[in-house]
Amino acid sequence: MKYKHIEANGCIVNIREGLTDRKGRQVTSIEIIPDNYAGEKPWRVYPGKHNIRVVQLKTKSEMGLLGRV
C-alpha cells in the first residue's frame, strides 16, 4: 500500500493507494480532514463527503455483454 499525507490550508488529505475491495478491484481511498483548532474559525468539508473511494471497474469486454460491475 502506498500512503500520502498532505497538509494544506484548512485541511489534511490522506491518500491510500493499492487497496482492494471484496471483489478484488483496485481501490484508492481519499480522506479529507478539516482543521478544527480551539479559538479559530473551523473549516468544513462540503457537500459533506470526507471519505471518498475510487474503484477501477471492468471494461465491457472483461464483463461480457451481460456481466455486472
N, CA, C and O atoms as a GROMACS GRO file, in nm:
protein
  276
    1MET      N    1   0.084  -0.117   0.000
    1MET     CA    2   0.000   0.000   0.000
    1MET      C    3   0.089   0.124   0.000
    1MET      O    4   0.191   0.129   0.068
    2LYS      N    5   0.048   0.222  -0.077
    2LYS     CA    6   0.119   0.350  -0.085
    2LYS      C    7   0.035   0.454  -0.011
    2LYS      O    8  -0.086   0.464  -0.034
    3TYR      N    9   0.097   0.533   0.076
    3TYR     CA   10   0.026   0.630   0.160
    3TYR      C   11   0.083   0.769   0.139
    3TYR      O   12   0.205   0.788   0.142
    4LYS      N   13  -0.006   0.866   0.118
    4LYS     CA   14   0.037   1.006   0.104
    4LYS      C   15  -0.038   1.089   0.208
    4LYS      O   16  -0.160   1.077   0.222
    5HIS      N   17   0.035   1.173   0.280
    5HIS     CA   18  -0.022   1.262   0.381
    5HIS      C   19   0.011   1.404   0.338
    5HIS      O   20   0.128   1.441   0.328
    6ILE      N   21  -0.092   1.484   0.313
    6ILE     CA   22  -0.073   1.620   0.263
    6ILE      C   23  -0.139   1.718   0.360
    6ILE      O   24  -0.257   1.704   0.391
    7GLU      N   25  -0.064   1.816   0.406
    7GLU     CA   26  -0.121   1.921   0.490
    7GLU      C   27  -0.138   2.045   0.404
    7GLU      O   28  -0.041   2.098   0.350
    8ALA      N   29  -0.263   2.090   0.393
    8ALA     CA   30  -0.296   2.205   0.309
    8ALA      C   31  -0.368   2.310   0.395
    8ALA      O   32  -0.404   2.282   0.509
    9ASN      N   33  -0.388   2.427   0.340
    9ASN     CA   34  -0.457   2.532   0.412
    9ASN      C   35  -0.599   2.487   0.443
    9ASN      O   36  -0.680   2.470   0.352
   10GLY      N   37  -0.631   2.467   0.571
   10GLY     CA   38  -0.765   2.430   0.613
   10GLY      C   39  -0.793   2.282   0.625
   10GLY      O   40  -0.900   2.244   0.672
   11CYS      N   41  -0.700   2.198   0.584
   11CYS     CA   42  -0.729   2.054   0.593
   11CYS      C   43  -0.603   1.968   0.584
   11CYS      O   44  -0.493   2.015   0.552
   12ILE      N   45  -0.625   1.841   0.614
   12ILE     CA   46  -0.525   1.736   0.592
   12ILE      C   47  -0.588   1.638   0.494
   12ILE      O   48  -0.705   1.603   0.508
   13VAL      N   49  -0.511   1.594   0.396
   13VAL     CA   50  -0.559   1.498   0.298
   13VAL      C   51  -0.473   1.372   0.307
   13VAL      O   52  -0.351   1.378   0.295
   14ASN      N   53  -0.538   1.259   0.329
   14ASN     CA   54  -0.469   1.130   0.334
   14ASN      C   55  -0.514   1.048   0.214
   14ASN      O   56  -0.634   1.033   0.190
   15ILE      N   57  -0.418   0.996   0.138
   15ILE     CA   58  -0.448   0.914   0.020
   15ILE      C   59  -0.383   0.778   0.038
   15ILE      O   60  -0.264   0.768   0.066
   16ARG      N   61  -0.464   0.674   0.023
   16ARG     CA   62  -0.414   0.536   0.033
   16ARG      C   63  -0.436   0.469  -0.102
   16ARG      O   64  -0.550   0.452  -0.146
   17GLU      N   65  -0.327   0.430  -0.166
   17GLU     CA   66  -0.334   0.363  -0.295
   17GLU      C   67  -0.298   0.216  -0.278
   17GLU      O   68  -0.234   0.178  -0.180
   18GLY      N   69  -0.339   0.134  -0.372
   18GLY     CA   70  -0.302  -0.007  -0.370
   18GLY      C   71  -0.392  -0.092  -0.283
   18GLY      O   72  -0.354  -0.203  -0.244
   19LEU      N   73  -0.512  -0.044  -0.252
   19LEU     CA   74  -0.607  -0.123  -0.176
   19LEU      C   75  -0.690  -0.208  -0.271
   19LEU      O   76  -0.691  -0.182  -0.392
   20THR      N   77  -0.759  -0.308  -0.219
   20THR     CA   78  -0.853  -0.387  -0.300
   20THR      C   79  -0.982  -0.405  -0.220
   20THR      O   80  -0.981  -0.410  -0.098
   21ASP      N   81  -1.093  -0.415  -0.293
   21ASP     CA   82  -1.220  -0.441  -0.227
   21ASP      C   83  -1.249  -0.590  -0.226
   21ASP      O   84  -1.167  -0.670  -0.272
   22ARG      N   85  -1.366  -0.628  -0.175
   22ARG     CA   86  -1.402  -0.770  -0.163
   22ARG      C   87  -1.416  -0.839  -0.298
   22ARG      O   88  -1.408  -0.962  -0.306
   23LYS      N   89  -1.437  -0.761  -0.402
   23LYS     CA   90  -1.450  -0.819  -0.537
   23LYS      C   91  -1.315  -0.828  -0.607
   23LYS      O   92  -1.308  -0.871  -0.722
   24GLY      N   93  -1.208  -0.786  -0.540
   24GLY     CA   94  -1.075  -0.792  -0.599
   24GLY      C   95  -1.038  -0.672  -0.686
   24GLY      O   96  -0.935  -0.674  -0.752
   25ARG      N   97  -1.122  -0.568  -0.686
   25ARG     CA   98  -1.096  -0.450  -0.768
   25ARG      C   99  -0.998  -0.357  -0.697
   25ARG      O  100  -0.993  -0.353  -0.574
   26GLN      N  101  -0.919  -0.284  -0.774
   26GLN     CA  102  -0.825  -0.187  -0.718
   26GLN      C  103  -0.902  -0.066  -0.664
   26GLN      O  104  -0.997  -0.019  -0.726
   27VAL      N  105  -0.858  -0.018  -0.547
   27VAL     CA  106  -0.926   0.093  -0.481
   27VAL      C  107  -0.822   0.195  -0.433
   27VAL      O  108  -0.715   0.158  -0.386
   28THR      N  109  -0.855   0.322  -0.447
   28THR     CA  110  -0.779   0.431  -0.386
   28THR      C  111  -0.874   0.503  -0.292
   28THR      O  112  -0.986   0.538  -0.332
   29SER      N  113  -0.832   0.526  -0.168
   29SER     CA  114  -0.914   0.595  -0.068
   29SER      C  115  -0.857   0.734  -0.045
   29SER      O  116  -0.737   0.752  -0.026
   30ILE      N  117  -0.947   0.834  -0.046
   30ILE     CA  118  -0.909   0.973  -0.021
   30ILE      C  119  -0.988   1.022   0.100
   30ILE      O  120  -1.111   1.017   0.100
   31GLU      N  121  -0.918   1.068   0.202
   31GLU     CA  122  -0.981   1.118   0.324
   31GLU      C  123  -0.943   1.264   0.343
   31GLU      O  124  -0.825   1.299   0.339
   32ILE      N  125  -1.044   1.350   0.363
   32ILE     CA  126  -1.020   1.492   0.385
   32ILE      C  127  -1.063   1.524   0.528
   32ILE      O  128  -1.178   1.503   0.565
   33ILE      N  129  -0.969   1.575   0.606
   33ILE     CA  130  -0.995   1.608   0.746
   33ILE      C  131  -0.982   1.760   0.761
   33ILE      O  132  -0.873   1.814   0.750
   34PRO      N  133  -1.095   1.829   0.787
   34PRO     CA  134  -1.087   1.974   0.802
   34PRO      C  135  -1.017   2.013   0.933
   34PRO      O  136  -1.027   1.942   1.033
   35ASP      N  137  -0.947   2.125   0.930
   35ASP     CA  138  -0.881   2.176   1.051
   35ASP      C  139  -0.984   2.232   1.148
   35ASP      O  140  -1.073   2.308   1.108
   36ASN      N  141  -0.972   2.195   1.273
   36ASN     CA  142  -1.057   2.247   1.380
   36ASN      C  143  -0.969   2.268   1.501
   36ASN      O  144  -0.944   2.175   1.577
   37TYR      N  145  -0.924   2.391   1.520
   37TYR     CA  146  -0.840   2.423   1.634
   37TYR      C  147  -0.915   2.516   1.728
   37TYR      O  148  -0.986   2.606   1.683
   38ALA      N  149  -0.899   2.495   1.857
   38ALA     CA  150  -0.965   2.578   1.958
   38ALA      C  151  -0.928   2.725   1.937
   38ALA      O  152  -0.811   2.757   1.917
   39GLY      N  153  -1.026   2.811   1.943
   39GLY     CA  154  -1.002   2.954   1.930
   39GLY      C  155  -0.995   3.004   1.787
   39GLY      O  156  -0.981   3.124   1.765
   40GLU      N  157  -1.005   2.913   1.687
   40GLU     CA  158  -1.001   2.953   1.546
   40GLU      C  159  -1.133   2.917   1.478
   40GLU      O  160  -1.205   2.828   1.523
   41LYS      N  161  -1.163   2.987   1.370
   41LYS     CA  162  -1.282   2.954   1.293
   41LYS      C  163  -1.265   2.814   1.234
   41LYS      O  164  -1.160   2.787   1.174
   42PRO      N  165  -1.364   2.726   1.248
   42PRO     CA  166  -1.349   2.589   1.195
   42PRO      C  167  -1.366   2.586   1.044
   42PRO      O  168  -1.431   2.672   0.985
   43TRP      N  169  -1.307   2.484   0.983
   43TRP     CA  170  -1.323   2.457   0.841
   43TRP      C  171  -1.422   2.343   0.826
   43TRP      O  172  -1.435   2.260   0.917
   44ARG      N  173  -1.492   2.337   0.714
   44ARG     CA  174  -1.588   2.230   0.688
   44ARG      C  175  -1.566   2.175   0.548
   44ARG      O  176  -1.521   2.246   0.458
   45VAL      N  177  -1.598   2.047   0.532
   45VAL     CA  178  -1.593   1.982   0.400
   45VAL      C  179  -1.734   1.988   0.342
   45VAL      O  180  -1.830   1.944   0.406
   46TYR      N  181  -1.748   2.042   0.222
   46TYR     CA  182  -1.878   2.048   0.154
   46TYR      C  183  -1.869   1.972   0.024
   46TYR      O  184  -1.766   1.981  -0.042
   47PRO      N  185  -1.969   1.898  -0.016
   47PRO     CA  186  -2.104   1.892   0.038
   47PRO      C  187  -2.120   1.793   0.154
   47PRO      O  188  -2.234   1.757   0.186
   48GLY      N  189  -2.015   1.748   0.216
   48GLY     CA  190  -2.028   1.662   0.332
   48GLY      C  191  -1.951   1.531   0.322
   48GLY      O  192  -1.935   1.461   0.422
   49LYS      N  193  -1.903   1.497   0.205
   49LYS     CA  194  -1.825   1.374   0.188
   49LYS      C  195  -1.680   1.399   0.228
   49LYS      O  196  -1.615   1.485   0.169
   50HIS      N  197  -1.631   1.328   0.325
   50HIS     CA  198  -1.492   1.346   0.365
   50HIS      C  199  -1.409   1.220   0.345
   50HIS      O  200  -1.287   1.224   0.359
   51ASN      N  201  -1.473   1.109   0.313
   51ASN     CA  202  -1.400   0.986   0.284
   51ASN      C  203  -1.453   0.932   0.152
   51ASN      O  204  -1.567   0.885   0.143
   52ILE      N  205  -1.369   0.938   0.050
   52ILE     CA  206  -1.409   0.902  -0.086
   52ILE      C  207  -1.323   0.786  -0.133
   52ILE      O  208  -1.203   0.780  -0.104
   53ARG      N  209  -1.384   0.695  -0.206
   53ARG     CA  210  -1.309   0.584  -0.265
   53ARG      C  211  -1.333   0.582  -0.415
   53ARG      O  212  -1.446   0.598  -0.461
   54VAL      N  213  -1.226   0.563  -0.489
   54VAL     CA  214  -1.239   0.541  -0.633
   54VAL      C  215  -1.203   0.396  -0.660
   54VAL      O  216  -1.108   0.342  -0.603
   55VAL      N  217  -1.281   0.332  -0.748
   55VAL     CA  218  -1.267   0.189  -0.776
   55VAL      C  219  -1.247   0.171  -0.924
   55VAL      O  220  -1.315   0.232  -1.006
   56GLN      N  221  -1.150   0.084  -0.960
   56GLN     CA  222  -1.127   0.054  -1.102
   56GLN      C  223  -1.229  -0.050  -1.146
   56GLN      O  224  -1.229  -0.163  -1.097
   57LEU      N  225  -1.314  -0.012  -1.240
   57LEU     CA  226  -1.418  -0.101  -1.290
   57LEU      C  227  -1.367  -0.184  -1.406
   57LEU      O  228  -1.265  -0.152  -1.467
   58LYS      N  229  -1.438  -0.290  -1.436
   58LYS     CA  230  -1.403  -0.374  -1.550
   58LYS      C  231  -1.456  -0.310  -1.677
   58LYS      O  232  -1.554  -0.234  -1.674
   59THR      N  233  -1.392  -0.339  -1.789
   59THR     CA  234  -1.441  -0.292  -1.918
   59THR      C  235  -1.554  -0.383  -1.964
   59THR      O  236  -1.572  -0.492  -1.909
   60LYS      N  237  -1.629  -0.339  -2.063
   60LYS     CA  238  -1.739  -0.422  -2.115
   60LYS      C  239  -1.687  -0.554  -2.168
   60LYS      O  240  -1.753  -0.657  -2.153
   61SER      N  241  -1.570  -0.553  -2.230
   61SER     CA  242  -1.517  -0.680  -2.284
   61SER      C  243  -1.475  -0.774  -2.171
   61SER      O  244  -1.483  -0.896  -2.188
   62GLU      N  245  -1.431  -0.722  -2.058
   62GLU     CA  246  -1.396  -0.807  -1.944
   62GLU      C  247  -1.521  -0.864  -1.877
   62GLU      O  248  -1.517  -0.974  -1.822
   63MET      N  249  -1.632  -0.790  -1.880
   63MET     CA  250  -1.755  -0.833  -1.815
   63MET      C  251  -1.836  -0.926  -1.903
   63MET      O  252  -1.916  -1.005  -1.851
   64GLY      N  253  -1.819  -0.920  -2.033
   64GLY     CA  254  -1.911  -0.986  -2.124
   64GLY      C  255  -2.031  -0.893  -2.143
   64GLY      O  256  -2.041  -0.793  -2.073
   65LEU      N  257  -2.120  -0.922  -2.234
   65LEU     CA  258  -2.231  -0.832  -2.263
   65LEU      C  259  -2.327  -0.815  -2.148
   65LEU      O  260  -2.381  -0.705  -2.131
   66LEU      N  261  -2.352  -0.919  -2.068
   66LEU     CA  262  -2.450  -0.911  -1.961
   66LEU      C  263  -2.385  -0.913  -1.823
   66LEU      O  264  -2.454  -0.931  -1.723
   67GLY      N  265  -2.254  -0.896  -1.817
   67GLY     CA  266  -2.184  -0.901  -1.688
   67GLY      C  267  -2.218  -0.784  -1.598
   67GLY      O  268  -2.268  -0.681  -1.644
   68ARG      N  269  -2.191  -0.800  -1.471
   68ARG     CA  270  -2.215  -0.694  -1.374
   68ARG      C  271  -2.082  -0.642  -1.322
   68ARG      O  272  -1.984  -0.715  -1.314
   69VAL      N  273  -2.080  -0.514  -1.288
   69VAL     CA  274  -1.961  -0.449  -1.235
   69VAL      C  275  -1.955  -0.477  -1.086
   69VAL      O  276  -1.862  -0.432  -1.019
   0.00000   0.00000   0.00000
